[in-house]
Amino acid sequence: MLGGGFGLYQAGLIKLTPEPDQQMTRALTAAQKKITELESQLSDFGTKLSGQDSSSAVSALENKLAGLEEKVADAANAGGSDAAAAVDALKKDVEALKSDLSSISTGTGEGAPVNLQPLQDRLASVEESIKSASSVDLGPIETRLSDLEGGSSAAASEAGKISGSVTALEGDVKSIETKLTELQTRLQNTEATAKAAQTAVSTSDVSLKTLADSQARATETLSSLSSDIQSVGAANTAALEDVRAELDALSKRLAQVESTMGDATARETAARALSVSALKSAVDSGRPYETELAAVKAGLPAGMDISALESHAKTGVEPVSVLIAQFPNVARSVYQTFSEPEESGDVLESFLASARSLVAVRGPGNTDGTGPDAVLRRMENAVSKGDLSAAIAASKELPDAGQKAAADWTARAQARVEVDALTEKASQEVLNALSGKS
């Protein structure tokens, strides 16, 4: 509240003291300063009086006193709320001045005594003036001061109201500032959102343009694909027509073949005959015949023993021609077993035996004998005719050493004989079964 009143006072809306009172206050202040200066100078004068001229000191005091009289007159004419205090201060200063004058009049020093009576008379006059000033009627001034205090109270009340209004205004201003801050924040957020939206729109524009370009390219590609599909469709249609024509041709040819081969029974007969022929060809050539045997086996009776064929199916058996070509060496080995010379024989006999072993036995010779030489001749004759069964039967009449020498060839020849016999039997069985069906 005081701050509001002071502000109003500073603005010139409230005047606490009138202009004449301010002038009186300045006059009294100036008088006090002068009296203080006089006291200081009198003090200095008292300490230096012994060495100075008394007349000059008295003249200086007279001048000072004249100035003091003038100041007192101004204070009496001015009047004011602080007049009593100022008069009391002047009284004290005058008393001090009188004391200083007394000390001067009684002081010791060279020269004639100073006549200070005129100064004292003038000082007494100043005192009377001060007393008359102290009896100034201050009632009007006090009344004016009371009015001013009442006005000050009213002004203080108004200032309080104004202060409350100012406080309310400050609150409103703060509320407005808060709202402005919020609005600024919202504006910044809106700007950021707008920038983000603008960026998104720009990105969307680019994306839409890219999408449009991609769609245009896709449209072109689809057009090209549609054209290609139409071309392929036409080509497929033509190809299908060609395939249909070829199927028709094949169907006609198949019908001709079926009419030529007969029904399913005729075809089965032909297939089994071909499998028997394939088996005989594989066996005669000496190559493996697992596949051919499996085809023939499907048409054989269930109880027929073909274990000999199955045991050689993976490796095959040597052909008859090969066995015939291998026999001369076998014959020599057999002949050596019974044509060795005696240990007591001479060298010539040993040489002749070696020569005979290098030459196979030739000519009809004596095949009816019982000796090993006759048996070997019978084997040679049978092998030369391709009769492996007879050669095998004759080998059983050889001595043990001869049988051992021919054992390997005899086993291979026996396998050939058995395979040939079973092949022939299987072929006959298949053919018999086919002839029975027909």
Secondary structure, 3 states (H helix, E strand, C coil): CHHHHHHHHHHCCCCCCCHHHHHHHHHHHHHHHHHHHHHHHHHHHHHHHHHCCHHHHHHHHHHHHHHHHHHHHHHHHHCCCCHHHHHHHHHHHHHHHHHHHHHHHCCCCCCCCCCCHHHHHHHHHHHHHHHHHHCCCCHHHHHHHHHHHHHHHHHHHHHHHHHHHHHHHHHHHHHHHHHHHHHHHHHHHHHHHHHHHHHHHHHHHHHHHHHHHHHHHHHHHHHHHHHHHHHHHHHHHHHHHHHHHHHHHHHHHHHHHHHHHCCHHHHHHHHHHHHHHHHHHHHHHCCCCHHHHHHHHCCCCCCCCCHHHHHCCCCCCCCHHHHHHHHHHHHHHHHHHHCCCCCCCCHHHHHHHHHHHHCCCCCCCCCCCCCHHHHHHHHHHHHHHCCHHHHHHHHCCCCHHHHHHCHHHHHHHHHHHHHHHHHHHHHHHHHHHHHHHC
